[in-house]
Amino acid sequence: MSVKQFRRFTYLVNSKVQDISRIVTRIKSNGIQNTLNEAGVLSFKIYQNEDSNFLLIDGEKHMNSAAINRILLNISDDFNIISFESSPLERIYKLEQKEVYAPTDGQLKTTVAPYKRFVWTLLLEPDLIEEYKNVHAMSQAWPEITANMKEVGVKDMEIYIKNDRVVLIMDTKLGFNLEEVGPKWQKLPREEEWQTYVARFQRTDPESSIQEKWQDMRQL
């Protein structure tokens, strides 16, 4: 990505309810990719687990979700499976976040390339969603946790939410090996305390490691 700043829009589609196979076919076409790039869509990627599809679109800095919607529908009616204008996800966490942006405005970001990317998802306890969001709000992260991430090689991290499902995007330095880093990461200052604290919000085994709690989403 040649630009330094861009807007990010994310969407979550239940694969058991909506079939996005036509969209997948479209964005894998070199011709479509060129058309998207010419229109200002810098990147369109889809990540999937067994029941969810996570759509991640990066556009030029001046764009909003209405512009993204217009561009996609001009390319093909296959993109009308969801409203790209009205349904971007809310972002509830950003590593060292400085501003809060409305989902339809897009998240203003600065590229951290080159990077290695991980995309994970998990479910939250329905009664604790608002508290989970508050815990991850701007300036609420424990400083030790932020320092730990930077120490192990995390360059950027975001969490997006739809209903009781959250999706985490983690961009790390190249060569980052989670199997090697994970155990060391958990031993850094206050890390175990933080994981125990946030475990009560998550529909997972509280004794699980970070890697076990979060389900991997593979890029299509």
N, C-alpha and C positions, 0 to 999 in steps of 0.2 A: 504494500500500500504506500503510494508515494506521498499522500497528504499527511500532515502532522495532526490535524484535528478533523474529526468527523462526527456524525450522529449515528447512534445505535438504536435499533428497533428490534424487539424480540416478541415472539408469539409462541403460544403453546397450543397444540392441537391433539385432541384425544384420538389416537389411531383406531380405537374401537368404534368411534362414532363417525369420523370423517376420513376418507381415503385421500391421501395427498400424493398418490403415486404419479399422477399426471404432472404435478408441480416438480417432483423429483426428476422426472424425465426431462422436463423443460429446462431446469437450471443446469443439468449436466451437458446440455448442448453448447458447443463452443459458440455457435451463432447467437444464442440467447445471452450467453455471458458477455459477448462483445456489445450486444445491444444494451444490456443493463449498464455496463461500464460507460458507454457513450452517454447514457441518460443520467449518470451521476450515482448509480448504485455501485458501490465499490466492492461489495462482497455480499453474497447470499449463500448461507450454509444451513444445512439441516442436520440435526442430531436426533437420535432415536434410541428409546429403550422399548421394553415390551409393550407398553401401552400409551406412550406419549411421543410426539414429535415436537422438537424445539427448533423454531425457525429464527435465525440470527441474521439480520440485515444491517449492513453498515453503508451509510450514504454520505454524500457531501455535506459539509457543515451547515449550509443554508436550508437543508431539507427538513420537512416535518412528515408526519405519517400520511397526511393527505397527498403529498407529493409522491411518496412511495406507492400508495394505492393507485394513483393515476398512471404512473409509469408501468406498473405490473399489468393493469387491465388493458393498457394500450398495446401491450405485447401479446397477451392471450387471455381469453375468457377462463382458461383453466385456473387462473389466480383468484377467481371470485369465490373460491371455496370458503374463505374467511374475509372479514373486513380488515384489510391492512391499515385502514384509516382509524378505526375506532377501537381496535382490540390489542394495541401494544401492551406488554406486561409492565407492571410497576416494578421499579428497581428499589429494593429495600436496603441494599448494602453495596458500598464501593470502597475498596482499599484507599484510605486517606482521602475520603470524599470531601469536596469543598463546596459543592452546590447541589441543590435538589432540582431536578427537571421533571416536568410533566411527561408521562409516557408518550403522548401524541407529539410533543416537541422533539422527542428523541434525546438520548443521553449524550451530552457533549463529551467526547473522549479524545485523548491524545494517544497516538499509536505507540506501542511498546515493542514493536517488531525489532529484531527477530525474537520469536518465542515458541514455546511448546505449549499446546493447549489441552486442558482437561475440562470436560463438561459432565457434571454430575447432578443427580436429582434425588430428592427424598420427600416424604410426606410429613406434615406437621399434625400435632394434636389440634383438632378443630377449635377447642375452647381456649387455646393459648396462642392463636395466630397473631392477634394484635400485640400481645406482650412480646412475642418473638420479633415482630417488626420494630417495636420500640427498642429492644436490646441491640438491634443492628442498625439503628438510625445514625445519622451523621453525628460524629463526635462522641458516640457512645461506646465504641470499641475500646477494650482495655489496651493501653499503650504497649504492654508486654506482648500481646497477641499480634499486634501490627508489627512490632519489632521482630518477632519470631518468624513471621512470614517472609519478611525482607531478608532475614538472615539465611533462610534455607533456599532462597532463590525465586520466591514468588514476585513477579513483576506487576501483576494486576489481578484483582479478584472482584467479582460482582455476584450478587444474588438477586434473582428475579422471582416474582411470586404470582401464582394464579390459584385462587381458592386455597386449598390446603397443600398444594404442591409448590415446592421451590426448586429452582434450577441455579446451580452455581457454575460460573465460568472462571477458571483459573488459568492465567497465562504465566508461564515460568521461563526461566533462562533455558537456553538450549542445553540438552544433555541431562536435564533434570530426571532423576530416577526415583519414582515414588516409593518403590520397594526398599530402597536404601535410605532415602530421606525420612520416610514416615516415622520409623521408630525413634530416630534422633529428634525429629520435630516434636514428638509427644513428650520428650523429656526437657524441653526448653522451659524457661520461667513461666509459671502459672498456666501452662498449656493444658495439663491434666485437669486443673481446676476449672478452666474455661469449658473444656469438653464435657465435664460432669454437669456444669451449670446449664449449658444449652441442650443437653441430652433430654431434659424433661419436656422440651417442646417437640421433640422428634419422635415419630412412631417407629422407633428402632430399639434394639437392645442397648441399654445404657452402658453395658460393658464392652461394646464393640469398639474397634479402632475407627479412626476417621475413614479409612478406605472401606471398611465393612459397612459403615452407616450409609454412605453415599453410593447410589447406583450409577454406574458408568453409562453415559449416553454416547453411542458411536456415531461418527460422522458418516452420512450416506454419500 
